[in-house]
Amino acid sequence: APASHLVDRPMTRTAADGENLRRRVLAFIRNAAPFAYCDACLALRLDTGLAEMVAVLAELGGSDDAVLGRVRRACYGCGRTLELSALRDGPSR
């Protein structure tokens, strides 16, 4: 019998999966600094979907005291120049 029934089942993510991805994203970005990666390259390197990556990055950069900020610069992975998430230098004054 073919195993196609496994392919048709949607993947479900739990809150723990989201927190794990959040930690993995922060660890990867901190280790890669000063280099930065676009959302798509981060998703590829961390083996997750682009929509999930965008959501995590928005969560990490969504406030004035956020760890990440959106900046326009070249992606170290694909070389495109676009808006991407990078570590903030420090508190804004």
C-alpha positions as CSV (number, residue, x, y, z in Angstrom):
1,A,0.0,0.0,0.0
2,P,1.3,3.5,-0.8
3,A,2.3,5.8,2.0
4,S,0.5,8.8,0.4
5,H,-1.8,9.2,3.4
6,L,1.2,10.5,5.3
7,V,1.8,13.3,2.8
8,D,-1.8,14.5,2.9
9,R,-1.8,15.1,6.7
10,P,-1.1,18.8,7.5
11,M,1.8,19.4,9.9
12,T,0.8,20.8,13.2
13,R,3.1,23.0,15.3
14,T,2.9,23.4,19.0
15,A,3.8,26.4,21.1
16,A,6.9,24.5,22.2
17,D,7.9,24.2,18.5
18,G,7.5,27.9,18.1
19,E,9.7,28.7,21.2
20,N,12.3,26.2,19.9
21,L,12.4,27.9,16.5
22,R,12.7,31.3,18.2
23,R,15.7,30.1,20.2
24,R,17.3,28.5,17.1
25,V,16.8,31.8,15.1
26,L,18.4,33.9,17.8
27,A,21.3,31.5,18.2
28,F,21.9,31.4,14.5
29,I,21.8,35.2,14.1
30,R,24.1,35.7,17.0
31,N,26.6,33.2,15.8
32,A,26.5,34.6,12.2
33,A,27.0,38.2,13.3
34,P,28.2,40.5,11.9
35,F,26.9,38.8,8.8
36,A,23.1,38.8,8.2
37,Y,20.7,36.6,6.2
38,C,17.4,37.3,4.6
39,D,14.2,35.7,5.8
40,A,14.3,33.0,3.0
41,C,17.9,32.1,3.6
42,L,17.3,31.8,7.4
43,A,14.3,29.6,6.7
44,L,16.4,27.3,4.5
45,R,19.3,27.1,7.0
46,L,17.0,26.4,9.9
47,D,14.8,24.0,8.0
48,T,11.5,25.7,8.5
49,G,8.9,27.4,6.3
50,L,9.2,31.0,5.1
51,A,5.8,32.0,6.8
52,E,7.0,30.6,10.1
53,M,10.3,32.4,9.8
54,V,8.6,35.7,9.0
55,A,6.3,35.3,12.0
56,V,9.3,34.6,14.4
57,L,11.3,37.5,13.0
58,A,8.3,39.8,13.4
59,E,7.9,38.7,17.0
60,L,11.6,39.2,17.8
61,G,11.7,42.7,16.1
62,G,8.3,44.0,16.9
63,S,9.0,46.6,19.6
64,D,11.3,49.5,20.5
65,D,13.3,47.3,22.9
66,A,13.5,44.3,20.5
67,V,16.6,42.2,20.0
68,L,16.4,42.5,16.2
69,G,15.8,45.4,13.8
70,R,15.0,45.5,10.1
71,V,17.7,47.0,8.0
72,R,18.4,47.2,4.3
73,R,21.6,45.4,3.5
74,A,23.1,42.4,1.5
75,C,22.2,38.9,2.5
76,Y,25.3,36.8,3.2
77,G,23.6,33.7,1.9
78,C,22.1,34.7,-1.5
79,G,23.8,38.1,-2.0
80,R,20.5,40.0,-2.6
81,T,20.2,43.5,-1.1
82,L,16.9,43.7,0.7
83,E,15.3,44.4,4.1
84,L,16.4,41.8,6.6
85,S,16.6,41.2,10.4
86,A,19.8,41.9,12.1
87,L,21.0,42.3,15.7
88,R,20.5,45.8,17.0
89,D,23.7,47.6,18.1
90,G,22.3,48.7,21.5
91,P,19.5,50.7,23.0
92,S,18.2,53.5,20.8
93,R,18.7,57.0,22.3
